[in-house]
Amino acid sequence: MTIQPMSVPPEAATATDLAARAAAVAAVAALHAEAVDRDGRFPAEAVAALKSQRLLGAAVPIELGGEGASIRALADICYALGRACASTAMIYAMHQTKIACLIRHGRDGAWRDGLIRRIADEQLLMASSTTEGQGGGNVRASSAAIEGDGESVSLERAATVISYGAQADGVVTVARRNAEAAASDQVLCVFLKEDYTLERLSGWETLGMRGTCSSGFRLVARGRPEQVLATRYGDVHNQTMTPVSHILWSSAWAGIAASAVDRAQAFTRTAMRGAGGVAPPGALHYARAVSSLKQARALIVQGLDRFEAAGDDASALAALDFQTAITMLKVEVSELAVAAVSSALRANGLAGYRQDGDFSVGRALRDILSAPIMIHNDRIMANLATATLMSPVAASLSA
């Protein structure tokens, strides 16, 4: 099946307009970020602002009622939200990843086109459910299977986490194609709130990213056969799920790092004014924080360039060089973002370590520590090492 493009220029929303609307949402998110973190609650005000600014359906094609926003525009929105509230940014990134999968691989039927139109018209928030049981972050193996009788399909799965599952208007999840299928023979399914029930299996009392409300649930769903995408999930995963999620997650993490660098810069400037222009001892760490953030942003831009260059070319998206680069984007940016926030903490010293005050980076540090373990970097690196064993080492710098 042909991959659908994510944007439809030139009628698409302008980057300037989207940035202004994202800034308005970020202002709301920032006002409530402390309470969201403290209480471990869903960022309801920020999500309401996303809906009022009509940003949940921004990437939906124009012919289906959306604005055809590009992946680059969505990455900028995630960065802006990350500077204000980490949980809001991650919710937006996960939602848009699911929308991208539906747009690029689900445009082969009236029901799914109608669903995509509803997402834009009604600003529906779609949750993500990819982890299951003891498999944890191994999203390429499923235990639960789709059951079908020709008239309807059903699914029951124990999800390790369903991020903002209780607050979402629908859920996009993976499952085995049928009861006889291998664990890796997966399909992507989409269900709306009226199609399923959730039974809470575990809570979400975490160090950071507390507002994503990523509790564990037993999902029991029933719907139409059209709610299961025909495309193999392996193709969806390689061509859309992985590149879009890694780009948008990384953008959110870079935004979190930027918020900490902002505070390190403010602290360093204040300290220099108080010392007659002499840099404080932590200025070295501020410089390191700036450098780590710049490297992270550069890697994201490279990832965007690669993804846009590949377009809807399935062979280009499946190429080992592309898959290696887009996989490593998540690993490298997550670690650079942690480094940037850690350096900002050291730049600010006790003022950064404190939970109160204008120079605190405690919340940013707790949130960003989730980045390397959100689909664990060690798992990613082990899989990548296996995939690249038979690939020749480059013979020159330009090869």
N, C-alpha and C positions, 0 to 999 in steps of 0.2 A: 504494500500500500504506500502511496506517495505521502511523504511527510509534508504537512501544511506549514507554510511560513508563519512566524509569530507576529509579523507586522505587515501593514498594508499602507505604505506611503503612497502619495504625499498627503492624503487626507487625515492621516493619523494625528493624534494630539501632539502638540509641539512639546519639546523638552522643557521649554521655559514655563509653559502652563502646568505641566505635570510637576515640575520642581516647586512651583508656587503652592500648589495644592498639597504636596508632600510636606512642605514647610509648615503649612497650617495644621496638618495632622501631627507633625512632630512637636509643635508647640503644646498641643493638648496632651500628647503622650508624656512630655517632660513634666507637666504639672502633676501627673498622677503616678509617675514612675516609682517614686519612693514608697508610696502606699501599696502599689502593685507588688513590689519586692517584699516589703515588710509583712504584708498579709498573705502573700502567696496567692493572690487573686488574679483572675482574668482581667486584662486591661480593657474593660468594657468601654470606657470613655474614648480611648484611642481607636478602638475598632468601630465605634459609632461614628467617629470623625472620618475614618477611612470610607465608610459607607456614604456619609453625607458628601464627601468630596468625590465620590464615585470612582475610587481607586481600586476597589476589589475586582472590578471588571475591566480595568484599563487595557489589558492585553487581548481582550476578546476582539475578534475581527470586526471591522466596521459593518460588514454586511449582516452581522448577527447582533448589532446594537452596541458594540464596544467601541474602543478608540484605537485599536491596533497598536498599542504601545509596544515598543521594542524591548528586547531583553536588556539592552543598555540602559534604557529609561527605568526599567524595573530595578536594576542594580543600583542606580542612583537613589531611588526611593528607599531601598533597603538601607543604604548607607546613611541617609538622612534620618531615618527612623532609629537606626542603631545608635546614633549620637544622643538620642532622646530617651529611648526605652528599649532595652535589649529584647524583652519578651515580645513587644509589639513588632519589632523588626523581624524576629524569627517567625512569628505567626504569619506575617505578610509574605516572607520568603517561602514558607512551606505551602501556603495557599496558592501562590503564583506558580510554584512548581507543578502542583496538581492541575492547575488551569492549563499550563503549557502542554502537559501530557494529553489532556482532553482535546485541545485545539489541534495539536500536531498529529494525533493518532486516532481521534474519535470522530472525525468528520465524514462518516460513511453511513449516516442514517438520520432520518427525520427526528427520532427521539433524542439522540445526542445533540444534534444541532439545536433542538428546542431547549435542552438543558443548558447549553452554553449561552443561549440567548437569555434564559432566565437568570443565569449568574450575573450577566451584565444589567439586566432590567431591575432585578430585585436585590442586587448586590449581595448574593449569597456567599457565605464564608464556608469554604470546603476544608475539612480536616484531613490530616495525613495519618494513615495506618499502614506501616510497612513492616514493623517488627512483630514477632510472634513467639510465644512460648519460650523454650530454652534456646532458640536460635539467636535471640537478641538482635544484634546488628547485622546478621547475615540476611540481607533482604532478597538474596537470589535463591532462597529455598523456602517453601511454604509447607505447612502441615495441613491446614484446613483446605478443603476442596469445594469448588462450586458444585452444587447438586441441581439438576434440571430435569423437567418433565416435558419440555417442549412448549409449555404454556408460561412457565415462570422459572426463576432460578432462586436458589437460597444459599446462604453461607452462614456458618457459625465458626467463629475463630476467637481464640484467647489472645488478645493483643497485649504485648508487654507494655506498650504505651500507645495512646491515641492522643496526640497533642490537641489541646482545646476541644476534645471530643464532645464534652458535655455542652459546650457553647456553640458548636458549629451547626450549620444548616444542612450539611451533608458530609459524607466521608468518601474518600478515594482510597481503595485498599487493594492488596494483591492476594491471590489465592492460587492453588493448583487448578489446572484447567478442568479436571473432573476427578472422581474418586480413584480412577485407575492411573492417573498421570503421575509422573515422577515429581519429586519435590521441586525440581528446577523448571518444570513445564508449567509456567505461570501465566496468569492473565491479570489484567487490571480491571477492576470493577468500580462502579460509582453508584452510591445509594444516597437518597435524600432522607431527611429526618423522619418522614412518614413511613419509610421503608424498613426501619430497623429499631431495635431496642439496645440499650447499653446497660450492662450490669458491672458495677465497679468492682475490680479485683484488687487494686492497689492504689495508694495515694501518690502524692508528688511533693514530698517534703525534702527539698534539695538545697544545695549550697547557693546556686544561682539559677537564672532563667526560670524563676519561680512562677511568673505570670503565664507561661505557656500551658500550665495546668495539664501536664502530660501524664495523666493517670493511666493505669492499666484497666482495660475493660474486656468483658465478653461481649462481642458483637454478634447479634443474631439478626440477619437481614433477609428480606425477601423482595424480589422485584421482577422486572421483565428481562427476557433474554438480551434485549438491546443494551442493558446496563452493564454487560460484560463486553469489553473491547475485543474485536476480532484479532488485532495485532498481537503477536507474541510479546509477552512482557519483556523478554530478553532484549528485543529490539527497542521497545519503549525505554527500557533502562539505559541502554547504551546511547541512544540517539537523543534522548530528551531528559529523562529523570536525573541521570548523573550530571550532565553538563549544566543544566539549569539550576539544580539544587546547589551544586558546588559554586557556581557563580553568585547566586543570590545569598547563600549562607555566608560565603566569604565577604560579600559586600556588607552584610549585617555585622559581621565580626570586625571588619575594618572600621565601621561606624562606631562600635563600642570602643575600639582602640583610640579613635579620633577624640572621643569624649574625654578619655583619660589624658591624652596629649594636650587637649585644650586646658585642662586643669593644671597640668605640669607647666605649661607655658605661662599661665596666669600666676602661678606660685613663683616661678623663676623671675618673672618681671617684677613682682612685688618685692621679692627678696633683694633684687638688685637696686631697686629704688631706695630701699631702707639701708643699703650698705654703700650708698654713694656710687653706684655703678659697678661694684665688684660682684662678680658672679658667685653664687652660693656653691658649696661643695657638691651639691647634687646636680649642677648644671650639666656635667658629663652624662649623667643618666637621662636628662631631658633630651640631649642630642641623640642618644641611642634610641630613645622612644620615637623621635621624629624619623630617624633613619628606618627603623622597623616598619613604621606606618607607611612610609614612602615605598618601601619594597613591596609591602602587601598590596598597595593600590596599583603598583605597576604590574604585578602578577595578575590581578583581576582584569586590568585593561588588556593584557596579553590573552587571557582566557576568553574575553569577549571578542577580541579580534579573530581568534581561532574559530570560535563557534559561529560567528557571523560569516566568516569565509567559507566554512563548510556548508552553510545554508541547509538545504533539504537533500543534500547528497548523502545517501545512506552509506555508501562505501567510504566516503571521507570521514564520516562520523564514527565508523567502525574501525578505522585505521589505528594501528597500535600507537603511532606517534601522537595522534589526537587523544586517544583514550588515556595514554600515559600522562600527557600534559594536563588534561582536565581532571584526572584523578589526583595528581600531585598538587593541583591548585588548592584543593581542600586541605591537604596535609600541610603545605607550606604556609598558606595564609593563616590557618588556625594557630600554628606555632609562632609565626611573626606577630600575630595579634596579642598572644599571651606575652611575648617578649616586650612588646610596646607598652602594655599596661603595667607589667612588672617594673619596667624602667621608669615609667611615670610615677609609680609608687615610691621608688627609691629617690627620684628627683625631689619629691615633695616631703620625704622623710615622715616625721610624726604627723604632720598636717595631712598627709595622704593616707596614713594608717588609721587616723581617727575616722569614726563613722559620721561625725558631725563636721560642719564647716564647709567652706566653699572649695577647699582643695582636696577633699576626700575622694579617693578612687576605689574604696572598698567594694561598692556595688559593681563597678565595671570589672574589677578583678574577679569577683565571684562569678559573674556572668560569663566572662571570657574563658574561664577554666573549663567550661563545658565544651568548648570548640574542639579540642583534640580527641575527646571521648564521644562526641556525637557521631556515631559510626566510627569506632575507635581507629585512630591513625595506625596502630600496630596491625590491626586486621587488614586495613587498606594496603599497607606496605607489604605484608606477607602475600596477599593476592597479586599485587603488582610484580613482586619478585618472581613469582611462578610464571606469570604471563610473559615476562621479558627474558626469560632464561635462554630462549632460542633466537633472540634478536641480536644481530651483530653489534658490537660496540663501534661507535662512530670513528671513522678513520681520520677525520679532519674537523676543524671548527665549523665549517660551513655545510658539512654533510648532513 
